[in-house]
Amino acid sequence: MKIKTFVFNPFQENTFILYDQNGDCAIIDPGCNSENENSILSAFIESNGLIPVYLLLTHAHIDHILGVNFVSEKYKLVPYLHPADLFLFTSGISVAEMYGLDFTPPPVVTREINDNSVFTLGESKLTSIHCPGHSPGGVCFYSESDNLLISGDVLFNSSIGRTDLPGGNYKQLIESIQSKLMILPDETIVHPGHSEFTTIGEERLNNPFL
């Protein structure tokens, strides 16, 4: 499985496209927030002959859902979201106004992600890992065969997600990381929702919060 990362919107959020050799792809956390960013995302999909089959959300903070309406309409996809984050998803308009962001409300209809939901891309598989703490419904997406983890805003390079936003819980976040992510192999490459990638082994040794 291959991965393409885009850095979008004023929050410098990482949007991911994961795709298998057969062309099936998952768009994860579309943060595109302008016509130019929308074009960058769609041009990559079209130039590589990809077929979007999933729209996946690690959580529903505004910087991770700014492009949901665009992706949902263009590729006729219903977003997958953990139900515990639905309250964040539906409050997107007011949060965007608070930050002065242009925002087209996404469809209210979502499909549920739960712990251990499996998403198939050709011969590759992604499994969801519910990791609450940054948000109640935060999930990561893990591919064992590709040693790859999309960690959302749960785990960062030498840091962890903030817990001072609605629904955040520091103790719960640490417990999620320790019990569900630190058990993964050291060589697992971690692609976070912001900043540079890292590995589980690197964070096990050097993350000051762990």
C-alpha positions as CSV (number, residue, x, y, z in Angstrom):
1,M,0.0,0.0,0.0
2,K,1.2,3.5,-0.9
3,I,0.6,6.7,1.0
4,K,0.4,10.3,-0.2
5,T,0.4,13.2,2.3
6,F,-0.9,16.7,1.7
7,V,-0.5,19.6,4.2
8,F,-3.7,21.7,4.1
9,N,-5.5,24.7,5.7
10,P,-4.2,27.2,8.2
11,F,-3.7,24.5,10.8
12,Q,-1.1,22.7,8.6
13,E,-3.2,19.5,8.9
14,N,-2.0,16.3,7.2
15,T,-4.5,14.8,4.7
16,F,-3.7,11.3,3.5
17,I,-4.5,9.2,0.5
18,L,-3.8,5.5,1.0
19,Y,-4.0,3.4,-2.2
20,D,-3.4,-0.2,-3.3
21,Q,-1.9,-1.3,-6.6
22,N,-5.4,-2.0,-8.0
23,G,-6.2,1.8,-7.7
24,D,-8.7,1.6,-4.7
25,C,-8.0,4.5,-2.3
26,A,-9.1,5.8,1.0
27,I,-9.1,9.6,1.7
28,I,-8.4,10.2,5.3
29,D,-9.1,13.5,7.1
30,P,-9.6,15.8,4.1
31,G,-8.5,19.2,5.4
32,C,-8.6,21.0,2.0
33,N,-10.1,24.5,2.5
34,S,-9.8,26.3,-0.8
35,E,-10.4,25.7,-4.5
36,N,-6.6,25.4,-4.9
37,E,-6.3,22.7,-2.2
38,N,-9.4,20.9,-3.6
39,S,-7.7,20.9,-7.0
40,I,-4.4,19.6,-5.6
41,L,-6.2,16.6,-3.9
42,S,-8.4,15.7,-6.9
43,A,-5.5,16.1,-9.4
44,F,-3.5,13.6,-7.6
45,I,-6.4,11.1,-7.6
46,E,-7.1,11.6,-11.3
47,S,-3.5,11.6,-12.5
48,N,-2.8,8.3,-10.7
49,G,-6.1,6.7,-11.9
50,L,-7.3,6.1,-8.3
51,I,-10.8,5.1,-7.3
52,P,-11.9,6.6,-4.0
53,V,-13.8,4.0,-2.0
54,Y,-13.6,5.3,1.5
55,L,-13.7,8.7,3.3
56,L,-12.3,8.0,6.7
57,L,-12.1,10.4,9.7
58,T,-9.7,9.9,12.6
59,H,-11.8,12.5,14.5
60,A,-14.0,15.5,13.9
61,H,-12.1,18.6,14.9
62,I,-12.6,21.3,12.4
63,D,-9.1,21.2,10.8
64,H,-9.7,17.5,9.9
65,I,-13.2,17.9,8.3
66,L,-12.9,21.1,6.3
67,G,-12.8,19.2,3.0
68,V,-15.4,16.5,3.9
69,N,-18.2,18.2,1.9
70,F,-16.0,18.6,-1.2
71,V,-14.8,14.9,-1.1
72,S,-18.2,13.6,-0.2
73,E,-19.9,15.4,-3.1
74,K,-17.2,14.8,-5.7
75,Y,-16.7,11.1,-5.1
76,K,-20.1,10.2,-3.7
77,L,-18.7,9.0,-0.4
78,V,-20.3,8.9,3.0
79,P,-17.8,9.8,5.7
80,Y,-16.9,7.1,8.3
81,L,-16.7,8.5,11.9
82,H,-16.8,7.1,15.4
83,P,-20.2,7.9,16.9
84,A,-18.6,9.5,20.0
85,D,-17.3,12.4,17.8
86,L,-20.6,13.1,16.1
87,F,-21.2,16.1,18.4
88,L,-18.0,17.6,17.1
89,F,-18.9,16.9,13.5
90,T,-22.3,18.6,13.7
91,S,-20.8,21.7,15.5
92,G,-18.4,22.4,12.6
93,I,-20.2,25.5,11.4
94,S,-19.9,27.4,14.7
95,V,-16.3,26.3,15.2
96,A,-15.4,27.4,11.7
97,E,-17.0,30.8,12.3
98,M,-15.0,31.2,15.5
99,Y,-11.7,30.7,13.6
100,G,-12.9,32.8,10.6
101,L,-12.8,29.8,8.2
102,D,-14.8,29.2,5.1
103,F,-16.7,26.0,5.6
104,T,-19.4,24.2,3.7
105,P,-21.3,21.9,6.2
106,P,-20.7,18.2,5.4
107,P,-23.6,15.8,5.2
108,V,-25.1,15.0,8.6
109,V,-25.3,11.3,7.6
110,T,-22.2,9.3,8.5
111,R,-21.2,5.6,8.7
112,E,-20.0,4.3,12.0
113,I,-16.4,3.4,12.8
114,N,-15.9,1.3,15.9
115,D,-12.9,-0.4,17.4
116,N,-11.5,-3.0,15.0
117,S,-13.5,-1.9,12.0
118,V,-11.8,-3.3,8.8
119,F,-11.5,-1.4,5.5
120,T,-10.2,-3.3,2.4
121,L,-8.2,-1.6,-0.3
122,G,-7.4,-4.2,-3.0
123,E,-5.1,-6.7,-1.2
124,S,-4.5,-4.3,1.7
125,K,-6.4,-3.8,4.9
126,L,-6.8,-1.0,7.4
127,T,-8.1,-1.7,10.9
128,S,-9.4,1.0,13.2
129,I,-8.1,1.4,16.7
130,H,-10.3,3.5,19.0
131,C,-8.0,5.8,21.0
132,P,-10.1,8.3,23.0
133,G,-8.5,11.2,24.9
134,H,-7.8,13.9,22.3
135,S,-11.5,13.5,21.4
136,P,-14.0,10.9,22.6
137,G,-14.3,9.2,19.2
138,G,-10.7,9.5,18.1
139,V,-9.4,6.5,16.1
140,C,-6.2,5.5,14.4
141,F,-5.9,3.3,11.3
142,Y,-3.4,0.5,11.2
143,S,-2.1,-1.7,8.5
144,E,-0.1,-4.6,10.0
145,S,1.2,-5.8,6.6
146,D,2.5,-2.4,5.7
147,N,3.8,-1.4,9.2
148,L,1.8,1.8,8.9
149,L,-0.3,3.7,11.4
150,I,-2.4,6.8,10.7
151,S,-2.5,8.3,14.2
152,G,-4.7,11.4,13.8
153,D,-4.0,13.7,16.6
154,V,-3.5,10.9,19.2
155,L,0.3,10.5,18.8
156,F,2.8,12.9,17.3
157,N,6.6,13.0,16.7
158,S,7.8,13.5,20.3
159,S,4.4,14.7,21.5
160,I,0.7,13.7,22.0
161,G,-2.6,15.3,21.2
162,R,-3.9,18.2,23.2
163,T,-6.6,17.4,25.7
164,D,-8.0,20.9,26.5
165,L,-10.7,20.8,23.8
166,P,-14.3,19.6,24.4
167,G,-14.3,15.9,25.2
168,G,-10.5,15.8,25.8
169,N,-9.1,13.7,28.7
170,Y,-5.4,13.5,29.4
171,K,-5.5,10.4,31.5
172,Q,-7.6,8.6,28.9
173,L,-5.3,9.7,26.1
174,I,-2.2,8.3,27.8
175,E,-4.0,5.1,28.6
176,S,-5.1,4.8,24.9
177,I,-1.6,5.3,23.6
178,Q,0.1,2.9,26.1
179,S,-2.4,0.1,25.8
180,K,-3.3,0.3,22.1
181,L,-0.4,1.9,20.2
182,M,2.7,1.1,22.2
183,I,2.0,-2.6,21.8
184,L,2.5,-2.3,18.0
185,P,5.9,-3.3,16.5
186,D,8.8,-0.8,16.9
187,E,9.1,-0.5,13.1
188,T,5.6,0.7,12.6
189,I,5.7,4.1,10.8
190,V,3.4,6.6,12.4
191,H,1.8,9.3,10.2
192,P,0.2,11.9,12.5
193,G,-2.4,14.5,11.8
194,H,0.2,17.3,11.9
195,S,4.0,17.5,11.5
196,E,6.5,14.8,10.5
197,F,6.2,11.0,10.6
198,T,7.9,8.9,13.3
199,T,7.9,5.3,14.4
200,I,6.5,3.5,17.4
201,G,10.0,2.5,18.5
202,E,11.2,6.1,18.4
203,E,8.2,7.3,20.5
204,R,8.6,4.4,22.9
205,L,12.1,5.5,23.7
206,N,12.0,9.3,23.3
207,N,8.5,10.7,23.7
208,P,8.6,12.8,26.9
209,F,4.9,12.2,27.6
210,L,5.2,8.4,27.6
